[in-house]
Amino acid sequence: MLPFFLYFVAAMLTGFHVYTLLTLAVFGVPFNLLHLISLFGSFCLLIAAYVSLFKPRAAAKIALLACLLIWCFYAPATAALIRARFHRQASVLSSPLSDKTLEAALCLALRTNPKPHSTRGADYA
């Protein structure tokens, strides 16, 4: 009974997620073929949940294939997310302003040292 719940919940969660991504195509967002493959994998996982009630070994094989189909979408998405995070950190570290430029700007700012403004009313005239 545990495999049934595990397969069923996983199929519902992944299927709902991919289905909501596919519904965005109504608003003009382009959809990827991997969305359809992943949705088919979620459907296969639902079939595996049903089969697990009668033949657990066959259901495990169906679930393995279904998970591979589902990961056809999630693996590239995860890799792109990780790549984007590391790229953002690397771009901050390798900014167009080098250390020498920042150091020169700091020295120039310290050398020009503007006088503080007086708060007395007579100085404004």
Chimera marker file (.cmm) of the C-alpha trace (Angstrom):
<marker_set name="trace">
<marker id="1" x="0.000" y="0.000" z="0.000" r="1" g="1" b="0" radius="0.5"/>
<marker id="2" x="2.944" y="2.344" z="0.595" r="1" g="1" b="0" radius="0.5"/>
<marker id="3" x="4.080" y="2.239" z="-3.058" r="1" g="1" b="0" radius="0.5"/>
<marker id="4" x="0.554" y="3.153" z="-4.136" r="1" g="1" b="0" radius="0.5"/>
<marker id="5" x="0.525" y="6.323" z="-2.020" r="1" g="1" b="0" radius="0.5"/>
<marker id="6" x="4.087" y="7.208" z="-2.975" r="1" g="1" b="0" radius="0.5"/>
<marker id="7" x="3.457" y="6.821" z="-6.707" r="1" g="1" b="0" radius="0.5"/>
<marker id="8" x="0.073" y="8.513" z="-6.518" r="1" g="1" b="0" radius="0.5"/>
<marker id="9" x="1.279" y="11.581" z="-4.610" r="1" g="1" b="0" radius="0.5"/>
<marker id="10" x="4.368" y="11.961" z="-6.797" r="1" g="1" b="0" radius="0.5"/>
<marker id="11" x="2.246" y="11.675" z="-9.950" r="1" g="1" b="0" radius="0.5"/>
<marker id="12" x="-0.242" y="14.251" z="-8.700" r="1" g="1" b="0" radius="0.5"/>
<marker id="13" x="2.411" y="16.772" z="-7.649" r="1" g="1" b="0" radius="0.5"/>
<marker id="14" x="4.549" y="16.534" z="-10.772" r="1" g="1" b="0" radius="0.5"/>
<marker id="15" x="1.522" y="16.319" z="-13.035" r="1" g="1" b="0" radius="0.5"/>
<marker id="16" x="-0.081" y="19.398" z="-11.492" r="1" g="1" b="0" radius="0.5"/>
<marker id="17" x="3.160" y="21.358" z="-11.754" r="1" g="1" b="0" radius="0.5"/>
<marker id="18" x="3.711" y="20.524" z="-15.416" r="1" g="1" b="0" radius="0.5"/>
<marker id="19" x="0.017" y="21.012" z="-16.216" r="1" g="1" b="0" radius="0.5"/>
<marker id="20" x="0.108" y="24.544" z="-14.770" r="1" g="1" b="0" radius="0.5"/>
<marker id="21" x="3.195" y="25.269" z="-16.880" r="1" g="1" b="0" radius="0.5"/>
<marker id="22" x="1.346" y="24.032" z="-19.950" r="1" g="1" b="0" radius="0.5"/>
<marker id="23" x="-1.697" y="26.179" z="-19.192" r="1" g="1" b="0" radius="0.5"/>
<marker id="24" x="0.497" y="29.263" z="-19.431" r="1" g="1" b="0" radius="0.5"/>
<marker id="25" x="0.635" y="28.580" z="-23.176" r="1" g="1" b="0" radius="0.5"/>
<marker id="26" x="-2.880" y="30.052" z="-23.326" r="1" g="1" b="0" radius="0.5"/>
<marker id="27" x="-1.350" y="33.420" z="-22.442" r="1" g="1" b="0" radius="0.5"/>
<marker id="28" x="1.302" y="33.157" z="-25.142" r="1" g="1" b="0" radius="0.5"/>
<marker id="29" x="4.137" y="31.573" z="-23.200" r="1" g="1" b="0" radius="0.5"/>
<marker id="30" x="5.914" y="29.102" z="-25.493" r="1" g="1" b="0" radius="0.5"/>
<marker id="31" x="5.813" y="25.542" z="-24.235" r="1" g="1" b="0" radius="0.5"/>
<marker id="32" x="8.542" y="22.979" z="-24.495" r="1" g="1" b="0" radius="0.5"/>
<marker id="33" x="8.130" y="19.411" z="-25.743" r="1" g="1" b="0" radius="0.5"/>
<marker id="34" x="9.707" y="18.288" z="-22.465" r="1" g="1" b="0" radius="0.5"/>
<marker id="35" x="6.551" y="19.489" z="-20.688" r="1" g="1" b="0" radius="0.5"/>
<marker id="36" x="4.474" y="16.983" z="-22.638" r="1" g="1" b="0" radius="0.5"/>
<marker id="37" x="6.975" y="14.187" z="-22.020" r="1" g="1" b="0" radius="0.5"/>
<marker id="38" x="6.953" y="14.951" z="-18.300" r="1" g="1" b="0" radius="0.5"/>
<marker id="39" x="3.166" y="15.039" z="-18.229" r="1" g="1" b="0" radius="0.5"/>
<marker id="40" x="3.119" y="11.632" z="-19.924" r="1" g="1" b="0" radius="0.5"/>
<marker id="41" x="5.557" y="10.408" z="-17.273" r="1" g="1" b="0" radius="0.5"/>
<marker id="42" x="3.204" y="11.612" z="-14.531" r="1" g="1" b="0" radius="0.5"/>
<marker id="43" x="0.373" y="9.725" z="-16.211" r="1" g="1" b="0" radius="0.5"/>
<marker id="44" x="2.546" y="6.589" z="-16.336" r="1" g="1" b="0" radius="0.5"/>
<marker id="45" x="3.263" y="7.037" z="-12.639" r="1" g="1" b="0" radius="0.5"/>
<marker id="46" x="-0.479" y="7.053" z="-12.005" r="1" g="1" b="0" radius="0.5"/>
<marker id="47" x="-0.711" y="3.775" z="-13.915" r="1" g="1" b="0" radius="0.5"/>
<marker id="48" x="2.147" y="2.415" z="-11.795" r="1" g="1" b="0" radius="0.5"/>
<marker id="49" x="0.230" y="3.409" z="-8.659" r="1" g="1" b="0" radius="0.5"/>
<marker id="50" x="-2.768" y="1.385" z="-9.823" r="1" g="1" b="0" radius="0.5"/>
<marker id="51" x="-0.662" y="-1.605" z="-10.888" r="1" g="1" b="0" radius="0.5"/>
<marker id="52" x="1.178" y="-1.563" z="-7.545" r="1" g="1" b="0" radius="0.5"/>
<marker id="53" x="-1.982" y="-2.762" z="-5.841" r="1" g="1" b="0" radius="0.5"/>
<marker id="54" x="-1.827" y="-6.059" z="-7.757" r="1" g="1" b="0" radius="0.5"/>
<marker id="55" x="1.716" y="-6.575" z="-9.106" r="1" g="1" b="0" radius="0.5"/>
<marker id="56" x="4.290" y="-4.553" z="-7.158" r="1" g="1" b="0" radius="0.5"/>
<marker id="57" x="7.280" y="-5.765" z="-9.180" r="1" g="1" b="0" radius="0.5"/>
<marker id="58" x="5.771" y="-4.726" z="-12.510" r="1" g="1" b="0" radius="0.5"/>
<marker id="59" x="4.669" y="-1.430" z="-10.967" r="1" g="1" b="0" radius="0.5"/>
<marker id="60" x="8.244" y="-0.714" z="-9.893" r="1" g="1" b="0" radius="0.5"/>
<marker id="61" x="9.443" y="-1.124" z="-13.488" r="1" g="1" b="0" radius="0.5"/>
<marker id="62" x="6.693" y="1.164" z="-14.775" r="1" g="1" b="0" radius="0.5"/>
<marker id="63" x="7.484" y="3.696" z="-12.046" r="1" g="1" b="0" radius="0.5"/>
<marker id="64" x="11.176" y="3.669" z="-12.985" r="1" g="1" b="0" radius="0.5"/>
<marker id="65" x="10.372" y="4.427" z="-16.607" r="1" g="1" b="0" radius="0.5"/>
<marker id="66" x="7.856" y="7.070" z="-15.540" r="1" g="1" b="0" radius="0.5"/>
<marker id="67" x="10.417" y="8.779" z="-13.312" r="1" g="1" b="0" radius="0.5"/>
<marker id="68" x="12.913" y="8.853" z="-16.171" r="1" g="1" b="0" radius="0.5"/>
<marker id="69" x="10.281" y="10.515" z="-18.352" r="1" g="1" b="0" radius="0.5"/>
<marker id="70" x="9.477" y="13.031" z="-15.627" r="1" g="1" b="0" radius="0.5"/>
<marker id="71" x="13.169" y="13.829" z="-15.139" r="1" g="1" b="0" radius="0.5"/>
<marker id="72" x="13.485" y="14.620" z="-18.844" r="1" g="1" b="0" radius="0.5"/>
<marker id="73" x="11.967" y="17.955" z="-17.835" r="1" g="1" b="0" radius="0.5"/>
<marker id="74" x="13.200" y="18.419" z="-14.272" r="1" g="1" b="0" radius="0.5"/>
<marker id="75" x="16.902" y="17.571" z="-14.829" r="1" g="1" b="0" radius="0.5"/>
<marker id="76" x="17.564" y="20.301" z="-17.447" r="1" g="1" b="0" radius="0.5"/>
<marker id="77" x="15.498" y="22.774" z="-15.425" r="1" g="1" b="0" radius="0.5"/>
<marker id="78" x="17.513" y="22.009" z="-12.295" r="1" g="1" b="0" radius="0.5"/>
<marker id="79" x="20.800" y="22.265" z="-14.205" r="1" g="1" b="0" radius="0.5"/>
<marker id="80" x="19.773" y="25.627" z="-15.675" r="1" g="1" b="0" radius="0.5"/>
<marker id="81" x="18.813" y="26.909" z="-12.222" r="1" g="1" b="0" radius="0.5"/>
<marker id="82" x="22.149" y="25.874" z="-10.736" r="1" g="1" b="0" radius="0.5"/>
<marker id="83" x="24.044" y="27.320" z="-13.700" r="1" g="1" b="0" radius="0.5"/>
<marker id="84" x="22.183" y="30.627" z="-13.347" r="1" g="1" b="0" radius="0.5"/>
<marker id="85" x="22.997" y="30.895" z="-9.650" r="1" g="1" b="0" radius="0.5"/>
<marker id="86" x="26.684" y="30.190" z="-10.172" r="1" g="1" b="0" radius="0.5"/>
<marker id="87" x="26.814" y="32.574" z="-13.140" r="1" g="1" b="0" radius="0.5"/>
<marker id="88" x="25.297" y="35.370" z="-11.035" r="1" g="1" b="0" radius="0.5"/>
<marker id="89" x="27.910" y="34.830" z="-8.336" r="1" g="1" b="0" radius="0.5"/>
<marker id="90" x="30.725" y="34.714" z="-10.898" r="1" g="1" b="0" radius="0.5"/>
<marker id="91" x="29.477" y="37.846" z="-12.645" r="1" g="1" b="0" radius="0.5"/>
<marker id="92" x="29.492" y="39.735" z="-9.344" r="1" g="1" b="0" radius="0.5"/>
<marker id="93" x="33.052" y="38.626" z="-8.698" r="1" g="1" b="0" radius="0.5"/>
<marker id="94" x="34.259" y="39.507" z="-12.198" r="1" g="1" b="0" radius="0.5"/>
<marker id="95" x="32.579" y="42.883" z="-12.496" r="1" g="1" b="0" radius="0.5"/>
<marker id="96" x="33.778" y="45.327" z="-15.165" r="1" g="1" b="0" radius="0.5"/>
<marker id="97" x="35.228" y="47.488" z="-12.403" r="1" g="1" b="0" radius="0.5"/>
<marker id="98" x="38.499" y="45.850" z="-11.510" r="1" g="1" b="0" radius="0.5"/>
<marker id="99" x="40.214" y="46.152" z="-8.158" r="1" g="1" b="0" radius="0.5"/>
<marker id="100" x="42.570" y="48.828" z="-9.493" r="1" g="1" b="0" radius="0.5"/>
<marker id="101" x="39.651" y="50.944" z="-10.734" r="1" g="1" b="0" radius="0.5"/>
<marker id="102" x="37.850" y="50.711" z="-7.403" r="1" g="1" b="0" radius="0.5"/>
<marker id="103" x="41.064" y="51.498" z="-5.530" r="1" g="1" b="0" radius="0.5"/>
<marker id="104" x="41.740" y="54.550" z="-7.699" r="1" g="1" b="0" radius="0.5"/>
<marker id="105" x="38.180" y="55.833" z="-7.215" r="1" g="1" b="0" radius="0.5"/>
<marker id="106" x="38.484" y="55.410" z="-3.447" r="1" g="1" b="0" radius="0.5"/>
<marker id="107" x="41.814" y="57.307" z="-3.344" r="1" g="1" b="0" radius="0.5"/>
<marker id="108" x="40.345" y="60.115" z="-5.445" r="1" g="1" b="0" radius="0.5"/>
<marker id="109" x="37.320" y="60.353" z="-3.175" r="1" g="1" b="0" radius="0.5"/>
<marker id="110" x="39.506" y="60.537" z="-0.073" r="1" g="1" b="0" radius="0.5"/>
<marker id="111" x="41.778" y="63.194" z="-1.613" r="1" g="1" b="0" radius="0.5"/>
<marker id="112" x="38.999" y="65.576" z="-2.596" r="1" g="1" b="0" radius="0.5"/>
<marker id="113" x="37.490" y="65.614" z="0.942" r="1" g="1" b="0" radius="0.5"/>
<marker id="114" x="34.708" y="68.241" z="0.617" r="1" g="1" b="0" radius="0.5"/>
<marker id="115" x="34.069" y="70.596" z="3.534" r="1" g="1" b="0" radius="0.5"/>
<marker id="116" x="30.941" y="69.850" z="5.523" r="1" g="1" b="0" radius="0.5"/>
<marker id="117" x="28.081" y="72.297" z="5.122" r="1" g="1" b="0" radius="0.5"/>
<marker id="118" x="27.280" y="74.618" z="7.949" r="1" g="1" b="0" radius="0.5"/>
<marker id="119" x="23.788" y="74.552" z="9.388" r="1" g="1" b="0" radius="0.5"/>
<marker id="120" x="23.781" y="78.253" z="10.346" r="1" g="1" b="0" radius="0.5"/>
<marker id="121" x="21.307" y="80.470" z="8.537" r="1" g="1" b="0" radius="0.5"/>
<marker id="122" x="23.873" y="83.204" z="7.771" r="1" g="1" b="0" radius="0.5"/>
<marker id="123" x="25.948" y="80.888" z="5.604" r="1" g="1" b="0" radius="0.5"/>
<marker id="124" x="23.075" y="80.357" z="3.152" r="1" g="1" b="0" radius="0.5"/>
<marker id="125" x="22.946" y="83.966" z="2.006" r="1" g="1" b="0" radius="0.5"/>
<link id1="1" id2="2" r="1" g="1" b="0" radius="0.2"/>
<link id1="2" id2="3" r="1" g="1" b="0" radius="0.2"/>
<link id1="3" id2="4" r="1" g="1" b="0" radius="0.2"/>
<link id1="4" id2="5" r="1" g="1" b="0" radius="0.2"/>
<link id1="5" id2="6" r="1" g="1" b="0" radius="0.2"/>
<link id1="6" id2="7" r="1" g="1" b="0" radius="0.2"/>
<link id1="7" id2="8" r="1" g="1" b="0" radius="0.2"/>
<link id1="8" id2="9" r="1" g="1" b="0" radius="0.2"/>
<link id1="9" id2="10" r="1" g="1" b="0" radius="0.2"/>
<link id1="10" id2="11" r="1" g="1" b="0" radius="0.2"/>
<link id1="11" id2="12" r="1" g="1" b="0" radius="0.2"/>
<link id1="12" id2="13" r="1" g="1" b="0" radius="0.2"/>
<link id1="13" id2="14" r="1" g="1" b="0" radius="0.2"/>
<link id1="14" id2="15" r="1" g="1" b="0" radius="0.2"/>
<link id1="15" id2="16" r="1" g="1" b="0" radius="0.2"/>
<link id1="16" id2="17" r="1" g="1" b="0" radius="0.2"/>
<link id1="17" id2="18" r="1" g="1" b="0" radius="0.2"/>
<link id1="18" id2="19" r="1" g="1" b="0" radius="0.2"/>
<link id1="19" id2="20" r="1" g="1" b="0" radius="0.2"/>
<link id1="20" id2="21" r="1" g="1" b="0" radius="0.2"/>
<link id1="21" id2="22" r="1" g="1" b="0" radius="0.2"/>
<link id1="22" id2="23" r="1" g="1" b="0" radius="0.2"/>
<link id1="23" id2="24" r="1" g="1" b="0" radius="0.2"/>
<link id1="24" id2="25" r="1" g="1" b="0" radius="0.2"/>
<link id1="25" id2="26" r="1" g="1" b="0" radius="0.2"/>
<link id1="26" id2="27" r="1" g="1" b="0" radius="0.2"/>
<link id1="27" id2="28" r="1" g="1" b="0" radius="0.2"/>
<link id1="28" id2="29" r="1" g="1" b="0" radius="0.2"/>
<link id1="29" id2="30" r="1" g="1" b="0" radius="0.2"/>
<link id1="30" id2="31" r="1" g="1" b="0" radius="0.2"/>
<link id1="31" id2="32" r="1" g="1" b="0" radius="0.2"/>
<link id1="32" id2="33" r="1" g="1" b="0" radius="0.2"/>
<link id1="33" id2="34" r="1" g="1" b="0" radius="0.2"/>
<link id1="34" id2="35" r="1" g="1" b="0" radius="0.2"/>
<link id1="35" id2="36" r="1" g="1" b="0" radius="0.2"/>
<link id1="36" id2="37" r="1" g="1" b="0" radius="0.2"/>
<link id1="37" id2="38" r="1" g="1" b="0" radius="0.2"/>
<link id1="38" id2="39" r="1" g="1" b="0" radius="0.2"/>
<link id1="39" id2="40" r="1" g="1" b="0" radius="0.2"/>
<link id1="40" id2="41" r="1" g="1" b="0" radius="0.2"/>
<link id1="41" id2="42" r="1" g="1" b="0" radius="0.2"/>
<link id1="42" id2="43" r="1" g="1" b="0" radius="0.2"/>
<link id1="43" id2="44" r="1" g="1" b="0" radius="0.2"/>
<link id1="44" id2="45" r="1" g="1" b="0" radius="0.2"/>
<link id1="45" id2="46" r="1" g="1" b="0" radius="0.2"/>
<link id1="46" id2="47" r="1" g="1" b="0" radius="0.2"/>
<link id1="47" id2="48" r="1" g="1" b="0" radius="0.2"/>
<link id1="48" id2="49" r="1" g="1" b="0" radius="0.2"/>
<link id1="49" id2="50" r="1" g="1" b="0" radius="0.2"/>
<link id1="50" id2="51" r="1" g="1" b="0" radius="0.2"/>
<link id1="51" id2="52" r="1" g="1" b="0" radius="0.2"/>
<link id1="52" id2="53" r="1" g="1" b="0" radius="0.2"/>
<link id1="53" id2="54" r="1" g="1" b="0" radius="0.2"/>
<link id1="54" id2="55" r="1" g="1" b="0" radius="0.2"/>
<link id1="55" id2="56" r="1" g="1" b="0" radius="0.2"/>
<link id1="56" id2="57" r="1" g="1" b="0" radius="0.2"/>
<link id1="57" id2="58" r="1" g="1" b="0" radius="0.2"/>
<link id1="58" id2="59" r="1" g="1" b="0" radius="0.2"/>
<link id1="59" id2="60" r="1" g="1" b="0" radius="0.2"/>
<link id1="60" id2="61" r="1" g="1" b="0" radius="0.2"/>
<link id1="61" id2="62" r="1" g="1" b="0" radius="0.2"/>
<link id1="62" id2="63" r="1" g="1" b="0" radius="0.2"/>
<link id1="63" id2="64" r="1" g="1" b="0" radius="0.2"/>
<link id1="64" id2="65" r="1" g="1" b="0" radius="0.2"/>
<link id1="65" id2="66" r="1" g="1" b="0" radius="0.2"/>
<link id1="66" id2="67" r="1" g="1" b="0" radius="0.2"/>
<link id1="67" id2="68" r="1" g="1" b="0" radius="0.2"/>
<link id1="68" id2="69" r="1" g="1" b="0" radius="0.2"/>
<link id1="69" id2="70" r="1" g="1" b="0" radius="0.2"/>
<link id1="70" id2="71" r="1" g="1" b="0" radius="0.2"/>
<link id1="71" id2="72" r="1" g="1" b="0" radius="0.2"/>
<link id1="72" id2="73" r="1" g="1" b="0" radius="0.2"/>
<link id1="73" id2="74" r="1" g="1" b="0" radius="0.2"/>
<link id1="74" id2="75" r="1" g="1" b="0" radius="0.2"/>
<link id1="75" id2="76" r="1" g="1" b="0" radius="0.2"/>
<link id1="76" id2="77" r="1" g="1" b="0" radius="0.2"/>
<link id1="77" id2="78" r="1" g="1" b="0" radius="0.2"/>
<link id1="78" id2="79" r="1" g="1" b="0" radius="0.2"/>
<link id1="79" id2="80" r="1" g="1" b="0" radius="0.2"/>
<link id1="80" id2="81" r="1" g="1" b="0" radius="0.2"/>
<link id1="81" id2="82" r="1" g="1" b="0" radius="0.2"/>
<link id1="82" id2="83" r="1" g="1" b="0" radius="0.2"/>
<link id1="83" id2="84" r="1" g="1" b="0" radius="0.2"/>
<link id1="84" id2="85" r="1" g="1" b="0" radius="0.2"/>
<link id1="85" id2="86" r="1" g="1" b="0" radius="0.2"/>
<link id1="86" id2="87" r="1" g="1" b="0" radius="0.2"/>
<link id1="87" id2="88" r="1" g="1" b="0" radius="0.2"/>
<link id1="88" id2="89" r="1" g="1" b="0" radius="0.2"/>
<link id1="89" id2="90" r="1" g="1" b="0" radius="0.2"/>
<link id1="90" id2="91" r="1" g="1" b="0" radius="0.2"/>
<link id1="91" id2="92" r="1" g="1" b="0" radius="0.2"/>
<link id1="92" id2="93" r="1" g="1" b="0" radius="0.2"/>
<link id1="93" id2="94" r="1" g="1" b="0" radius="0.2"/>
<link id1="94" id2="95" r="1" g="1" b="0" radius="0.2"/>
<link id1="95" id2="96" r="1" g="1" b="0" radius="0.2"/>
<link id1="96" id2="97" r="1" g="1" b="0" radius="0.2"/>
<link id1="97" id2="98" r="1" g="1" b="0" radius="0.2"/>
<link id1="98" id2="99" r="1" g="1" b="0" radius="0.2"/>
<link id1="99" id2="100" r="1" g="1" b="0" radius="0.2"/>
<link id1="100" id2="101" r="1" g="1" b="0" radius="0.2"/>
<link id1="101" id2="102" r="1" g="1" b="0" radius="0.2"/>
<link id1="102" id2="103" r="1" g="1" b="0" radius="0.2"/>
<link id1="103" id2="104" r="1" g="1" b="0" radius="0.2"/>
<link id1="104" id2="105" r="1" g="1" b="0" radius="0.2"/>
<link id1="105" id2="106" r="1" g="1" b="0" radius="0.2"/>
<link id1="106" id2="107" r="1" g="1" b="0" radius="0.2"/>
<link id1="107" id2="108" r="1" g="1" b="0" radius="0.2"/>
<link id1="108" id2="109" r="1" g="1" b="0" radius="0.2"/>
<link id1="109" id2="110" r="1" g="1" b="0" radius="0.2"/>
<link id1="110" id2="111" r="1" g="1" b="0" radius="0.2"/>
<link id1="111" id2="112" r="1" g="1" b="0" radius="0.2"/>
<link id1="112" id2="113" r="1" g="1" b="0" radius="0.2"/>
<link id1="113" id2="114" r="1" g="1" b="0" radius="0.2"/>
<link id1="114" id2="115" r="1" g="1" b="0" radius="0.2"/>
<link id1="115" id2="116" r="1" g="1" b="0" radius="0.2"/>
<link id1="116" id2="117" r="1" g="1" b="0" radius="0.2"/>
<link id1="117" id2="118" r="1" g="1" b="0" radius="0.2"/>
<link id1="118" id2="119" r="1" g="1" b="0" radius="0.2"/>
<link id1="119" id2="120" r="1" g="1" b="0" radius="0.2"/>
<link id1="120" id2="121" r="1" g="1" b="0" radius="0.2"/>
<link id1="121" id2="122" r="1" g="1" b="0" radius="0.2"/>
<link id1="122" id2="123" r="1" g="1" b="0" radius="0.2"/>
<link id1="123" id2="124" r="1" g="1" b="0" radius="0.2"/>
<link id1="124" id2="125" r="1" g="1" b="0" radius="0.2"/>
</marker_set>
